[in-house]
Amino acid sequence: MSVKQLKVVGMSCKHCQRAVEDSLLALKGVNRAEVNLGQGTVTIDYDETQVSLSAMKKSVEEAGYEVAGEL
């Protein structure tokens, strides 16, 4: 298992939080996705043999948010 934290731009409410978390949790290999609205980040626990970082970034972007980088 690996843990990655991404900076996400555009999240401002509980709806945003749920959209980002749900988009990531729908990916095979993502075990946990936790948004911190105050910091504008999402922490992801995932299995790197099942899901790539690029797939996770794409999932967040398809939910309508911008990934500004890794922390």
CHARMM-style PDB file with segment names, atoms N, HN, CA, C and O in Angstrom:
ATOM      1  N   MET     1       0.827  -1.187   0.000  1.00  0.00      PROA
ATOM      2  CA  MET     1       0.000   0.000   0.000  1.00  0.00      PROA
ATOM      3  C   MET     1       0.870   1.248   0.000  1.00  0.00      PROA
ATOM      4  O   MET     1       1.958   1.268   0.575  1.00  0.00      PROA
ATOM      5  N   SER     2       0.378   2.270  -0.645  1.00  0.00      PROA
ATOM      6  HN  SER     2      -0.506   2.254  -1.112  1.00  0.00      PROA
ATOM      7  CA  SER     2       1.052   3.556  -0.707  1.00  0.00      PROA
ATOM      8  C   SER     2       0.086   4.645  -0.273  1.00  0.00      PROA
ATOM      9  O   SER     2      -1.131   4.462  -0.297  1.00  0.00      PROA
ATOM     10  N   VAL     3       0.642   5.774   0.121  1.00  0.00      PROA
ATOM     11  HN  VAL     3       1.631   5.923   0.141  1.00  0.00      PROA
ATOM     12  CA  VAL     3      -0.156   6.942   0.487  1.00  0.00      PROA
ATOM     13  C   VAL     3       0.358   8.119  -0.324  1.00  0.00      PROA
ATOM     14  O   VAL     3       1.565   8.345  -0.417  1.00  0.00      PROA
ATOM     15  N   LYS     4      -0.565   8.860  -0.905  1.00  0.00      PROA
ATOM     16  HN  LYS     4      -1.545   8.676  -0.829  1.00  0.00      PROA
ATOM     17  CA  LYS     4      -0.204  10.039  -1.698  1.00  0.00      PROA
ATOM     18  C   LYS     4      -1.140  11.172  -1.296  1.00  0.00      PROA
ATOM     19  O   LYS     4      -2.328  10.952  -1.061  1.00  0.00      PROA
ATOM     20  N   GLN     5      -0.602  12.379  -1.219  1.00  0.00      PROA
ATOM     21  HN  GLN     5       0.364  12.557  -1.410  1.00  0.00      PROA
ATOM     22  CA  GLN     5      -1.423  13.548  -0.936  1.00  0.00      PROA
ATOM     23  C   GLN     5      -1.339  14.480  -2.135  1.00  0.00      PROA
ATOM     24  O   GLN     5      -0.254  14.813  -2.613  1.00  0.00      PROA
ATOM     25  N   LEU     6      -2.509  14.893  -2.610  1.00  0.00      PROA
ATOM     26  HN  LEU     6      -3.390  14.622  -2.222  1.00  0.00      PROA
ATOM     27  CA  LEU     6      -2.595  15.784  -3.763  1.00  0.00      PROA
ATOM     28  C   LEU     6      -3.208  17.113  -3.359  1.00  0.00      PROA
ATOM     29  O   LEU     6      -4.112  17.160  -2.524  1.00  0.00      PROA
ATOM     30  N   LYS     7      -2.720  18.186  -3.949  1.00  0.00      PROA
ATOM     31  HN  LYS     7      -1.986  18.149  -4.627  1.00  0.00      PROA
ATOM     32  CA  LYS     7      -3.317  19.511  -3.789  1.00  0.00      PROA
ATOM     33  C   LYS     7      -4.390  19.632  -4.857  1.00  0.00      PROA
ATOM     34  O   LYS     7      -4.125  19.444  -6.045  1.00  0.00      PROA
ATOM     35  N   VAL     8      -5.621  19.951  -4.420  1.00  0.00      PROA
ATOM     36  HN  VAL     8      -5.837  20.104  -3.455  1.00  0.00      PROA
ATOM     37  CA  VAL     8      -6.748  20.034  -5.343  1.00  0.00      PROA
ATOM     38  C   VAL     8      -7.341  21.435  -5.280  1.00  0.00      PROA
ATOM     39  O   VAL     8      -7.662  21.935  -4.202  1.00  0.00      PROA
ATOM     40  N   VAL     9      -7.481  22.060  -6.433  1.00  0.00      PROA
ATOM     41  HN  VAL     9      -7.220  21.655  -7.309  1.00  0.00      PROA
ATOM     42  CA  VAL     9      -8.015  23.419  -6.538  1.00  0.00      PROA
ATOM     43  C   VAL     9      -9.491  23.349  -6.902  1.00  0.00      PROA
ATOM     44  O   VAL     9      -9.897  22.576  -7.770  1.00  0.00      PROA
ATOM     45  N   GLY    10     -10.291  24.179  -6.217  1.00  0.00      PROA
ATOM     46  HN  GLY    10      -9.961  24.807  -5.513  1.00  0.00      PROA
ATOM     47  CA  GLY    10     -11.701  24.303  -6.588  1.00  0.00      PROA
ATOM     48  C   GLY    10     -12.668  23.701  -5.590  1.00  0.00      PROA
ATOM     49  O   GLY    10     -13.879  23.850  -5.747  1.00  0.00      PROA
ATOM     50  N   MET    11     -12.168  23.025  -4.571  1.00  0.00      PROA
ATOM     51  HN  MET    11     -11.184  22.904  -4.444  1.00  0.00      PROA
ATOM     52  CA  MET    11     -13.054  22.439  -3.564  1.00  0.00      PROA
ATOM     53  C   MET    11     -13.406  23.502  -2.528  1.00  0.00      PROA
ATOM     54  O   MET    11     -12.525  24.192  -2.014  1.00  0.00      PROA
ATOM     55  N   SER    12     -14.718  23.632  -2.219  1.00  0.00      PROA
ATOM     56  HN  SER    12     -15.433  23.072  -2.636  1.00  0.00      PROA
ATOM     57  CA  SER    12     -15.110  24.661  -1.255  1.00  0.00      PROA
ATOM     58  C   SER    12     -16.216  24.228  -0.298  1.00  0.00      PROA
ATOM     59  O   SER    12     -16.559  24.970   0.622  1.00  0.00      PROA
ATOM     60  N   CYS    13     -16.779  23.036  -0.502  1.00  0.00      PROA
ATOM     61  HN  CYS    13     -16.500  22.433  -1.250  1.00  0.00      PROA
ATOM     62  CA  CYS    13     -17.917  22.640   0.330  1.00  0.00      PROA
ATOM     63  C   CYS    13     -17.968  21.116   0.479  1.00  0.00      PROA
ATOM     64  O   CYS    13     -17.155  20.390  -0.093  1.00  0.00      PROA
ATOM     65  N   LYS    14     -18.939  20.659   1.256  1.00  0.00      PROA
ATOM     66  HN  LYS    14     -19.600  21.248   1.720  1.00  0.00      PROA
ATOM     67  CA  LYS    14     -19.097  19.216   1.479  1.00  0.00      PROA
ATOM     68  C   LYS    14     -19.420  18.480   0.178  1.00  0.00      PROA
ATOM     69  O   LYS    14     -19.010  17.334  -0.007  1.00  0.00      PROA
ATOM     70  N   HSD    15     -20.150  19.135  -0.720  1.00  0.00      PROA
ATOM     71  HN  HSD    15     -20.483  20.066  -0.571  1.00  0.00      PROA
ATOM     72  CA  HSD    15     -20.442  18.511  -2.018  1.00  0.00      PROA
ATOM     73  C   HSD    15     -19.147  18.263  -2.792  1.00  0.00      PROA
ATOM     74  O   HSD    15     -18.962  17.205  -3.393  1.00  0.00      PROA
ATOM     75  N   CYS    16     -18.266  19.244  -2.767  1.00  0.00      PROA
ATOM     76  HN  CYS    16     -18.416  20.104  -2.279  1.00  0.00      PROA
ATOM     77  CA  CYS    16     -16.973  19.103  -3.438  1.00  0.00      PROA
ATOM     78  C   CYS    16     -16.183  17.947  -2.816  1.00  0.00      PROA
ATOM     79  O   CYS    16     -15.603  17.116  -3.514  1.00  0.00      PROA
ATOM     80  N   GLN    17     -16.182  17.926  -1.503  1.00  0.00      PROA
ATOM     81  HN  GLN    17     -16.654  18.601  -0.936  1.00  0.00      PROA
ATOM     82  CA  GLN    17     -15.479  16.864  -0.777  1.00  0.00      PROA
ATOM     83  C   GLN    17     -15.985  15.500  -1.201  1.00  0.00      PROA
ATOM     84  O   GLN    17     -15.189  14.615  -1.514  1.00  0.00      PROA
ATOM     85  N   ARG    18     -17.289  15.319  -1.215  1.00  0.00      PROA
ATOM     86  HN  ARG    18     -17.936  16.039  -0.960  1.00  0.00      PROA
ATOM     87  CA  ARG    18     -17.903  14.038  -1.569  1.00  0.00      PROA
ATOM     88  C   ARG    18     -17.602  13.679  -3.019  1.00  0.00      PROA
ATOM     89  O   ARG    18     -17.329  12.518  -3.321  1.00  0.00      PROA
ATOM     90  N   ALA    19     -17.648  14.652  -3.914  1.00  0.00      PROA
ATOM     91  HN  ALA    19     -17.870  15.596  -3.669  1.00  0.00      PROA
ATOM     92  CA  ALA    19     -17.398  14.384  -5.333  1.00  0.00      PROA
ATOM     93  C   ALA    19     -15.978  13.862  -5.552  1.00  0.00      PROA
ATOM     94  O   ALA    19     -15.768  12.905  -6.296  1.00  0.00      PROA
ATOM     95  N   VAL    20     -15.006  14.499  -4.897  1.00  0.00      PROA
ATOM     96  HN  VAL    20     -15.176  15.277  -4.292  1.00  0.00      PROA
ATOM     97  CA  VAL    20     -13.611  14.080  -5.057  1.00  0.00      PROA
ATOM     98  C   VAL    20     -13.397  12.704  -4.424  1.00  0.00      PROA
ATOM     99  O   VAL    20     -12.795  11.822  -5.037  1.00  0.00      PROA
ATOM    100  N   GLU    21     -13.887  12.526  -3.207  1.00  0.00      PROA
ATOM    101  HN  GLU    21     -14.376  13.242  -2.709  1.00  0.00      PROA
ATOM    102  CA  GLU    21     -13.710  11.237  -2.528  1.00  0.00      PROA
ATOM    103  C   GLU    21     -14.379  10.106  -3.298  1.00  0.00      PROA
ATOM    104  O   GLU    21     -13.782   9.047  -3.491  1.00  0.00      PROA
ATOM    105  N   ASP    22     -15.609  10.326  -3.736  1.00  0.00      PROA
ATOM    106  HN  ASP    22     -16.094  11.187  -3.580  1.00  0.00      PROA
ATOM    107  CA  ASP    22     -16.334   9.281  -4.477  1.00  0.00      PROA
ATOM    108  C   ASP    22     -15.653   8.938  -5.796  1.00  0.00      PROA
ATOM    109  O   ASP    22     -15.611   7.772  -6.189  1.00  0.00      PROA
ATOM    110  N   SER    23     -15.114   9.957  -6.488  1.00  0.00      PROA
ATOM    111  HN  SER    23     -15.148  10.904  -6.170  1.00  0.00      PROA
ATOM    112  CA  SER    23     -14.462   9.682  -7.779  1.00  0.00      PROA
ATOM    113  C   SER    23     -13.234   8.803  -7.578  1.00  0.00      PROA
ATOM    114  O   SER    23     -12.953   7.921  -8.390  1.00  0.00      PROA
ATOM    115  N   LEU    24     -12.507   9.048  -6.497  1.00  0.00      PROA
ATOM    116  HN  LEU    24     -12.735   9.764  -5.838  1.00  0.00      PROA
ATOM    117  CA  LEU    24     -11.308   8.242  -6.223  1.00  0.00      PROA
ATOM    118  C   LEU    24     -11.668   6.851  -5.716  1.00  0.00      PROA
ATOM    119  O   LEU    24     -11.055   5.863  -6.121  1.00  0.00      PROA
ATOM    120  N   LEU    25     -12.652   6.770  -4.838  1.00  0.00      PROA
ATOM    121  HN  LEU    25     -13.150   7.573  -4.509  1.00  0.00      PROA
ATOM    122  CA  LEU    25     -13.034   5.468  -4.278  1.00  0.00      PROA
ATOM    123  C   LEU    25     -13.623   4.533  -5.333  1.00  0.00      PROA
ATOM    124  O   LEU    25     -13.653   3.317  -5.141  1.00  0.00      PROA
ATOM    125  N   ALA    26     -14.086   5.095  -6.436  1.00  0.00      PROA
ATOM    126  HN  ALA    26     -14.062   6.082  -6.592  1.00  0.00      PROA
ATOM    127  CA  ALA    26     -14.621   4.266  -7.528  1.00  0.00      PROA
ATOM    128  C   ALA    26     -13.517   3.535  -8.287  1.00  0.00      PROA
ATOM    129  O   ALA    26     -13.794   2.596  -9.033  1.00  0.00      PROA
ATOM    130  N   LEU    27     -12.270   3.962  -8.101  1.00  0.00      PROA
ATOM    131  HN  LEU    27     -12.045   4.725  -7.496  1.00  0.00      PROA
ATOM    132  CA  LEU    27     -11.151   3.326  -8.793  1.00  0.00      PROA
ATOM    133  C   LEU    27     -10.718   2.059  -8.063  1.00  0.00      PROA
ATOM    134  O   LEU    27     -10.569   2.054  -6.841  1.00  0.00      PROA
ATOM    135  N   LYS    28     -10.520   0.996  -8.820  1.00  0.00      PROA
ATOM    136  HN  LYS    28     -10.641   1.001  -9.813  1.00  0.00      PROA
ATOM    137  CA  LYS    28     -10.018  -0.248  -8.249  1.00  0.00      PROA
ATOM    138  C   LYS    28      -8.609  -0.014  -7.711  1.00  0.00      PROA
ATOM    139  O   LYS    28      -7.731   0.462  -8.431  1.00  0.00      PROA
ATOM    140  N   GLY    29      -8.404  -0.350  -6.452  1.00  0.00      PROA
ATOM    141  HN  GLY    29      -9.118  -0.737  -5.867  1.00  0.00      PROA
ATOM    142  CA  GLY    29      -7.099  -0.183  -5.833  1.00  0.00      PROA
ATOM    143  C   GLY    29      -7.021   0.973  -4.857  1.00  0.00      PROA
ATOM    144  O   GLY    29      -6.070   1.067  -4.081  1.00  0.00      PROA
ATOM    145  N   VAL    30      -8.022   1.865  -4.886  1.00  0.00      PROA
ATOM    146  HN  VAL    30      -8.795   1.788  -5.516  1.00  0.00      PROA
ATOM    147  CA  VAL    30      -8.057   2.966  -3.913  1.00  0.00      PROA
ATOM    148  C   VAL    30      -8.842   2.481  -2.697  1.00  0.00      PROA
ATOM    149  O   VAL    30     -10.017   2.126  -2.800  1.00  0.00      PROA
ATOM    150  N   ASN    31      -8.175   2.472  -1.548  1.00  0.00      PROA
ATOM    151  HN  ASN    31      -7.221   2.759  -1.464  1.00  0.00      PROA
ATOM    152  CA  ASN    31      -8.794   1.980  -0.319  1.00  0.00      PROA
ATOM    153  C   ASN    31      -9.373   3.097   0.543  1.00  0.00      PROA
ATOM    154  O   ASN    31     -10.341   2.885   1.273  1.00  0.00      PROA
ATOM    155  N   ARG    32      -8.779   4.283   0.459  1.00  0.00      PROA
ATOM    156  HN  ARG    32      -7.992   4.455  -0.133  1.00  0.00      PROA
ATOM    157  CA  ARG    32      -9.258   5.415   1.257  1.00  0.00      PROA
ATOM    158  C   ARG    32      -8.926   6.705   0.527  1.00  0.00      PROA
ATOM    159  O   ARG    32      -7.842   6.856  -0.038  1.00  0.00      PROA
ATOM    160  N   ALA    33      -9.871   7.628   0.548  1.00  0.00      PROA
ATOM    161  HN  ALA    33     -10.751   7.506   1.007  1.00  0.00      PROA
ATOM    162  CA  ALA    33      -9.657   8.972   0.000  1.00  0.00      PROA
ATOM    163  C   ALA    33     -10.287   9.938   0.989  1.00  0.00      PROA
ATOM    164  O   ALA    33     -11.490   9.886   1.244  1.00  0.00      PROA
ATOM    165  N   GLU    34      -9.463  10.822   1.544  1.00  0.00      PROA
ATOM    166  HN  GLU    34      -8.486  10.865   1.337  1.00  0.00      PROA
ATOM    167  CA  GLU    34      -9.943  11.749   2.572  1.00  0.00      PROA
ATOM    168  C   GLU    34      -9.561  13.179   2.213  1.00  0.00      PROA
ATOM    169  O   GLU    34      -8.382  13.522   2.126  1.00  0.00      PROA
ATOM    170  N   VAL    35     -10.580  14.001   2.007  1.00  0.00      PROA
ATOM    171  HN  VAL    35     -11.538  13.722   2.078  1.00  0.00      PROA
ATOM    172  CA  VAL    35     -10.378  15.403   1.645  1.00  0.00      PROA
ATOM    173  C   VAL    35     -10.267  16.251   2.907  1.00  0.00      PROA
ATOM    174  O   VAL    35     -10.995  16.044   3.878  1.00  0.00      PROA
ATOM    175  N   ASN    36      -9.343  17.205   2.875  1.00  0.00      PROA
ATOM    176  HN  ASN    36      -8.752  17.372   2.086  1.00  0.00      PROA
ATOM    177  CA  ASN    36      -9.235  18.240   3.903  1.00  0.00      PROA
ATOM    178  C   ASN    36      -9.558  19.551   3.194  1.00  0.00      PROA
ATOM    179  O   ASN    36      -8.717  20.109   2.489  1.00  0.00      PROA
ATOM    180  N   LEU    37     -10.790  20.039   3.388  1.00  0.00      PROA
ATOM    181  HN  LEU    37     -11.473  19.586   3.960  1.00  0.00      PROA
ATOM    182  CA  LEU    37     -11.219  21.255   2.690  1.00  0.00      PROA
ATOM    183  C   LEU    37     -10.384  22.464   3.079  1.00  0.00      PROA
ATOM    184  O   LEU    37     -10.077  23.301   2.230  1.00  0.00      PROA
ATOM    185  N   GLY    38     -10.013  22.568   4.352  1.00  0.00      PROA
ATOM    186  HN  GLY    38     -10.263  21.888   5.041  1.00  0.00      PROA
ATOM    187  CA  GLY    38      -9.238  23.709   4.823  1.00  0.00      PROA
ATOM    188  C   GLY    38      -7.885  23.825   4.142  1.00  0.00      PROA
ATOM    189  O   GLY    38      -7.424  24.927   3.845  1.00  0.00      PROA
ATOM    190  N   GLN    39      -7.256  22.692   3.899  1.00  0.00      PROA
ATOM    191  HN  GLN    39      -7.631  21.797   4.140  1.00  0.00      PROA
ATOM    192  CA  GLN    39      -5.945  22.684   3.256  1.00  0.00      PROA
ATOM    193  C   GLN    39      -6.034  22.524   1.741  1.00  0.00      PROA
ATOM    194  O   GLN    39      -5.054  22.752   1.033  1.00  0.00      PROA
ATOM    195  N   GLY    40      -7.214  22.131   1.240  1.00  0.00      PROA
ATOM    196  HN  GLY    40      -8.011  21.945   1.816  1.00  0.00      PROA
ATOM    197  CA  GLY    40      -7.367  21.912  -0.193  1.00  0.00      PROA
ATOM    198  C   GLY    40      -6.602  20.700  -0.677  1.00  0.00      PROA
ATOM    199  O   GLY    40      -6.015  20.710  -1.758  1.00  0.00      PROA
ATOM    200  N   THR    41      -6.615  19.635   0.149  1.00  0.00      PROA
ATOM    201  HN  THR    41      -7.092  19.626   1.028  1.00  0.00      PROA
ATOM    202  CA  THR    41      -5.866  18.429  -0.198  1.00  0.00      PROA
ATOM    203  C   THR    41      -6.753  17.191  -0.125  1.00  0.00      PROA
ATOM    204  O   THR    41      -7.824  17.196   0.483  1.00  0.00      PROA
ATOM    205  N   VAL    42      -6.274  16.149  -0.757  1.00  0.00      PROA
ATOM    206  HN  VAL    42      -5.404  16.145  -1.250  1.00  0.00      PROA
ATOM    207  CA  VAL    42      -6.885  14.826  -0.611  1.00  0.00      PROA
ATOM    208  C   VAL    42      -5.751  13.843  -0.345  1.00  0.00      PROA
ATOM    209  O   VAL    42      -4.737  13.833  -1.043  1.00  0.00      PROA
ATOM    210  N   THR    43      -5.946  13.019   0.678  1.00  0.00      PROA
ATOM    211  HN  THR    43      -6.769  13.027   1.245  1.00  0.00      PROA
ATOM    212  CA  THR    43      -4.992  11.975   1.023  1.00  0.00      PROA
ATOM    213  C   THR    43      -5.565  10.657   0.549  1.00  0.00      PROA
ATOM    214  O   THR    43      -6.713  10.323   0.841  1.00  0.00      PROA
ATOM    215  N   ILE    44      -4.753   9.908  -0.188  1.00  0.00      PROA
ATOM    216  HN  ILE    44      -3.820  10.179  -0.425  1.00  0.00      PROA
ATOM    217  CA  ILE    44      -5.228   8.676  -0.830  1.00  0.00      PROA
ATOM    218  C   ILE    44      -4.360   7.510  -0.386  1.00  0.00      PROA
ATOM    219  O   ILE    44      -3.137   7.550  -0.519  1.00  0.00      PROA
ATOM    220  N   ASP    45      -5.004   6.462   0.145  1.00  0.00      PROA
ATOM    221  HN  ASP    45      -5.998   6.430   0.253  1.00  0.00      PROA
ATOM    222  CA  ASP    45      -4.335   5.187   0.411  1.00  0.00      PROA
ATOM    223  C   ASP    45      -4.689   4.277  -0.757  1.00  0.00      PROA
ATOM    224  O   ASP    45      -5.865   4.070  -1.057  1.00  0.00      PROA
ATOM    225  N   TYR    46      -3.667   3.735  -1.417  1.00  0.00      PROA
ATOM    226  HN  TYR    46      -2.712   3.903  -1.174  1.00  0.00      PROA
ATOM    227  CA  TYR    46      -3.951   2.955  -2.614  1.00  0.00      PROA
ATOM    228  C   TYR    46      -2.914   1.853  -2.813  1.00  0.00      PROA
ATOM    229  O   TYR    46      -1.832   1.863  -2.227  1.00  0.00      PROA
ATOM    230  N   ASP    47      -3.291   0.909  -3.663  1.00  0.00      PROA
ATOM    231  HN  ASP    47      -4.170   0.901  -4.139  1.00  0.00      PROA
ATOM    232  CA  ASP    47      -2.407  -0.181  -4.050  1.00  0.00      PROA
ATOM    233  C   ASP    47      -1.796   0.185  -5.405  1.00  0.00      PROA
ATOM    234  O   ASP    47      -2.481   0.183  -6.428  1.00  0.00      PROA
ATOM    235  N   GLU    48      -0.508   0.496  -5.394  1.00  0.00      PROA
ATOM    236  HN  GLU    48       0.048   0.498  -4.563  1.00  0.00      PROA
ATOM    237  CA  GLU    48       0.150   0.965  -6.616  1.00  0.00      PROA
ATOM    238  C   GLU    48       0.215  -0.095  -7.712  1.00  0.00      PROA
ATOM    239  O   GLU    48       0.523   0.229  -8.859  1.00  0.00      PROA
ATOM    240  N   THR    49      -0.066  -1.348  -7.383  1.00  0.00      PROA
ATOM    241  HN  THR    49      -0.315  -1.612  -6.451  1.00  0.00      PROA
ATOM    242  CA  THR    49      -0.096  -2.392  -8.412  1.00  0.00      PROA
ATOM    243  C   THR    49      -1.437  -2.416  -9.148  1.00  0.00      PROA
ATOM    244  O   THR    49      -1.570  -3.064 -10.186  1.00  0.00      PROA
ATOM    245  N   GLN    50      -2.440  -1.697  -8.598  1.00  0.00      PROA
ATOM    246  HN  GLN    50      -2.332  -1.171  -7.755  1.00  0.00      PROA
ATOM    247  CA  GLN    50      -3.766  -1.712  -9.214  1.00  0.00      PROA
ATOM    248  C   GLN    50      -4.203  -0.379  -9.815  1.00  0.00      PROA
ATOM    249  O   GLN    50      -5.051  -0.349 -10.706  1.00  0.00      PROA
ATOM    250  N   VAL    51      -3.627   0.724  -9.333  1.00  0.00      PROA
ATOM    251  HN  VAL    51      -2.938   0.700  -8.609  1.00  0.00      PROA
ATOM    252  CA  VAL    51      -4.053   2.033  -9.828  1.00  0.00      PROA
ATOM    253  C   VAL    51      -2.837   2.959  -9.894  1.00  0.00      PROA
ATOM    254  O   VAL    51      -1.976   2.946  -9.014  1.00  0.00      PROA
ATOM    255  N   SER    52      -2.792   3.756 -10.952  1.00  0.00      PROA
ATOM    256  HN  SER    52      -3.492   3.766 -11.666  1.00  0.00      PROA
ATOM    257  CA  SER    52      -1.655   4.668 -11.143  1.00  0.00      PROA
ATOM    258  C   SER    52      -1.990   6.065 -10.638  1.00  0.00      PROA
ATOM    259  O   SER    52      -3.156   6.430 -10.490  1.00  0.00      PROA
ATOM    260  N   LEU    53      -0.953   6.824 -10.381  1.00  0.00      PROA
ATOM    261  HN  LEU    53      -0.006   6.527 -10.502  1.00  0.00      PROA
ATOM    262  CA  LEU    53      -1.132   8.206  -9.963  1.00  0.00      PROA
ATOM    263  C   LEU    53      -1.846   8.999 -11.056  1.00  0.00      PROA
ATOM    264  O   LEU    53      -2.701   9.833 -10.757  1.00  0.00      PROA
ATOM    265  N   SER    54      -1.510   8.751 -12.292  1.00  0.00      PROA
ATOM    266  HN  SER    54      -0.815   8.074 -12.535  1.00  0.00      PROA
ATOM    267  CA  SER    54      -2.153   9.481 -13.394  1.00  0.00      PROA
ATOM    268  C   SER    54      -3.646   9.165 -13.463  1.00  0.00      PROA
ATOM    269  O   SER    54      -4.445  10.048 -13.777  1.00  0.00      PROA
ATOM    270  N   ALA    55      -4.036   7.928 -13.175  1.00  0.00      PROA
ATOM    271  HN  ALA    55      -3.388   7.211 -12.920  1.00  0.00      PROA
ATOM    272  CA  ALA    55      -5.460   7.564 -13.170  1.00  0.00      PROA
ATOM    273  C   ALA    55      -6.192   8.284 -12.043  1.00  0.00      PROA
ATOM    274  O   ALA    55      -7.338   8.702 -12.209  1.00  0.00      PROA
ATOM    275  N   MET    56      -5.533   8.427 -10.901  1.00  0.00      PROA
ATOM    276  HN  MET    56      -4.602   8.087 -10.766  1.00  0.00      PROA
ATOM    277  CA  MET    56      -6.169   9.124  -9.779  1.00  0.00      PROA
ATOM    278  C   MET    56      -6.322  10.608 -10.091  1.00  0.00      PROA
ATOM    279  O   MET    56      -7.360  11.197  -9.791  1.00  0.00      PROA
ATOM    280  N   LYS    57      -5.304  11.217 -10.686  1.00  0.00      PROA
ATOM    281  HN  LYS    57      -4.460  10.739 -10.929  1.00  0.00      PROA
ATOM    282  CA  LYS    57      -5.389  12.627 -11.070  1.00  0.00      PROA
ATOM    283  C   LYS    57      -6.505  12.829 -12.094  1.00  0.00      PROA
ATOM    284  O   LYS    57      -7.283  13.779 -11.991  1.00  0.00      PROA
ATOM    285  N   LYS    58      -6.581  11.942 -13.071  1.00  0.00      PROA
ATOM    286  HN  LYS    58      -5.950  11.171 -13.154  1.00  0.00      PROA
ATOM    287  CA  LYS    58      -7.614  12.042 -14.100  1.00  0.00      PROA
ATOM    288  C   LYS    58      -9.002  11.933 -13.482  1.00  0.00      PROA
ATOM    289  O   LYS    58      -9.922  12.639 -13.897  1.00  0.00      PROA
ATOM    290  N   SER    59      -9.160  11.066 -12.504  1.00  0.00      PROA
ATOM    291  HN  SER    59      -8.413  10.492 -12.168  1.00  0.00      PROA
ATOM    292  CA  SER    59     -10.444  10.889 -11.833  1.00  0.00      PROA
ATOM    293  C   SER    59     -10.881  12.172 -11.135  1.00  0.00      PROA
ATOM    294  O   SER    59     -12.046  12.560 -11.220  1.00  0.00      PROA
ATOM    295  N   VAL    60      -9.956  12.829 -10.448  1.00  0.00      PROA
ATOM    296  HN  VAL    60      -9.009  12.514 -10.379  1.00  0.00      PROA
ATOM    297  CA  VAL    60     -10.262  14.099  -9.772  1.00  0.00      PROA
ATOM    298  C   VAL    60     -10.632  15.157 -10.803  1.00  0.00      PROA
ATOM    299  O   VAL    60     -11.584  15.911 -10.599  1.00  0.00      PROA
ATOM    300  N   GLU    61      -9.901  15.223 -11.894  1.00  0.00      PROA
ATOM    301  HN  GLU    61      -9.128  14.610 -12.059  1.00  0.00      PROA
ATOM    302  CA  GLU    61     -10.173  16.210 -12.933  1.00  0.00      PROA
ATOM    303  C   GLU    61     -11.520  15.952 -13.596  1.00  0.00      PROA
ATOM    304  O   GLU    61     -12.239  16.896 -13.922  1.00  0.00      PROA
ATOM    305  N   GLU    62     -11.868  14.690 -13.798  1.00  0.00      PROA
ATOM    306  HN  GLU    62     -11.285  13.923 -13.533  1.00  0.00      PROA
ATOM    307  CA  GLU    62     -13.165  14.366 -14.394  1.00  0.00      PROA
ATOM    308  C   GLU    62     -14.320  14.706 -13.453  1.00  0.00      PROA
ATOM    309  O   GLU    62     -15.452  14.894 -13.899  1.00  0.00      PROA
ATOM    310  N   ALA    63     -14.034  14.786 -12.154  1.00  0.00      PROA
ATOM    311  HN  ALA    63     -13.114  14.633 -11.792  1.00  0.00      PROA
ATOM    312  CA  ALA    63     -15.052  15.192 -11.182  1.00  0.00      PROA
ATOM    313  C   ALA    63     -15.229  16.714 -11.177  1.00  0.00      PROA
ATOM    314  O   ALA    63     -16.136  17.234 -10.527  1.00  0.00      PROA
ATOM    315  N   GLY    64     -14.352  17.429 -11.910  1.00  0.00      PROA
ATOM    316  HN  GLY    64     -13.615  17.007 -12.437  1.00  0.00      PROA
ATOM    317  CA  GLY    64     -14.508  18.861 -12.057  1.00  0.00      PROA
ATOM    318  C   GLY    64     -13.524  19.715 -11.282  1.00  0.00      PROA
ATOM    319  O   GLY    64     -13.753  20.911 -11.100  1.00  0.00      PROA
ATOM    320  N   TYR    65     -12.435  19.120 -10.822  1.00  0.00      PROA
ATOM    321  HN  TYR    65     -12.249  18.149 -10.970  1.00  0.00      PROA
ATOM    322  CA  TYR    65     -11.464  19.842 -10.001  1.00  0.00      PROA
ATOM    323  C   TYR    65     -10.075  19.735 -10.621  1.00  0.00      PROA
ATOM    324  O   TYR    65      -9.804  18.835 -11.416  1.00  0.00      PROA
ATOM    325  N   GLU    66      -9.211  20.655 -10.251  1.00  0.00      PROA
ATOM    326  HN  GLU    66      -9.431  21.387  -9.605  1.00  0.00      PROA
ATOM    327  CA  GLU    66      -7.862  20.691 -10.802  1.00  0.00      PROA
ATOM    328  C   GLU    66      -6.852  20.161  -9.774  1.00  0.00      PROA
ATOM    329  O   GLU    66      -6.847  20.580  -8.617  1.00  0.00      PROA
ATOM    330  N   VAL    67      -6.013  19.248 -10.215  1.00  0.00      PROA
ATOM    331  HN  VAL    67      -6.017  18.908 -11.155  1.00  0.00      PROA
ATOM    332  CA  VAL    67      -4.929  18.761  -9.364  1.00  0.00      PROA
ATOM    333  C   VAL    67      -3.741  19.690  -9.593  1.00  0.00      PROA
ATOM    334  O   VAL    67      -3.196  19.771 -10.694  1.00  0.00      PROA
ATOM    335  N   ALA    68      -3.347  20.396  -8.514  1.00  0.00      PROA
ATOM    336  HN  ALA    68      -3.789  20.331  -7.620  1.00  0.00      PROA
ATOM    337  CA  ALA    68      -2.288  21.401  -8.612  1.00  0.00      PROA
ATOM    338  C   ALA    68      -0.915  20.825  -8.289  1.00  0.00      PROA
ATOM    339  O   ALA    68       0.097  21.514  -8.424  1.00  0.00      PROA
ATOM    340  N   GLY    69      -0.878  19.575  -7.867  1.00  0.00      PROA
ATOM    341  HN  GLY    69      -1.700  19.015  -7.758  1.00  0.00      PROA
ATOM    342  CA  GLY    69       0.413  18.959  -7.593  1.00  0.00      PROA
ATOM    343  C   GLY    69       0.349  17.953  -6.461  1.00  0.00      PROA
ATOM    344  O   GLY    69      -0.694  17.730  -5.846  1.00  0.00      PROA
ATOM    345  N   GLU    70       1.509  17.352  -6.211  1.00  0.00      PROA
ATOM    346  HN  GLU    70       2.356  17.533  -6.711  1.00  0.00      PROA
ATOM    347  CA  GLU    70       1.652  16.366  -5.135  1.00  0.00      PROA
ATOM    348  C   GLU    70       2.334  17.024  -3.949  1.00  0.00      PROA
ATOM    349  O   GLU    70       3.166  17.916  -4.113  1.00  0.00      PROA
ATOM    350  N   LEU    71       1.978  16.579  -2.764  1.00  0.00      PROA
ATOM    351  HN  LEU    71       1.302  15.854  -2.631  1.00  0.00      PROA
ATOM    352  CA  LEU    71       2.604  17.085  -1.546  1.00  0.00      PROA
ATOM    353  C   LEU    71       3.425  15.999  -0.907  1.00  0.00      PROA
ATOM    354  OT1 LEU    71       4.038  16.222   0.137  1.00  0.00      PROA
TER     355      LEU     71
END
